[in-house]
Amino acid sequence: MQDKLSVAKLQMVRFNTYPNPVRDVLRLKGVAQAAIRIVDVLNSEIYKGIYTDGLDVSAFPKGVYFIDFLEDKKMYRTKFIKE
């Protein structure tokens, strides 16, 4: 009998947003450079561009946002909160 939570089946996510919540500059830990897309909770596109070393979100309204980006031919989504 195999344990359903075996180590072989777990996958670690290498990406993280910080600081979160954010006021000014958002950074993606584990991402050096990537094409990104930021959407709000209604999936309306707020920003599209290339992430390199931080993203100025100071002009974004307060709320919850999602960042979509491609890494190793896989699409990832992470969430952040703008204060």
Secondary structure as GFF3:
##gff-version 3
##sequence-region A 1 83
A	DSSP	three_ten_helix	7	9	.	.	.	ID=ss1
A	DSSP	beta_strand	16	18	.	.	.	ID=ss2
A	DSSP	beta_strand	25	29	.	.	.	ID=ss3
A	DSSP	beta_strand	34	40	.	.	.	ID=ss4
A	DSSP	beta_strand	45	51	.	.	.	ID=ss5
A	DSSP	beta_strand	55	56	.	.	.	ID=ss6
A	DSSP	beta_strand	63	71	.	.	.	ID=ss7
A	DSSP	beta_strand	74	82	.	.	.	ID=ss8
###
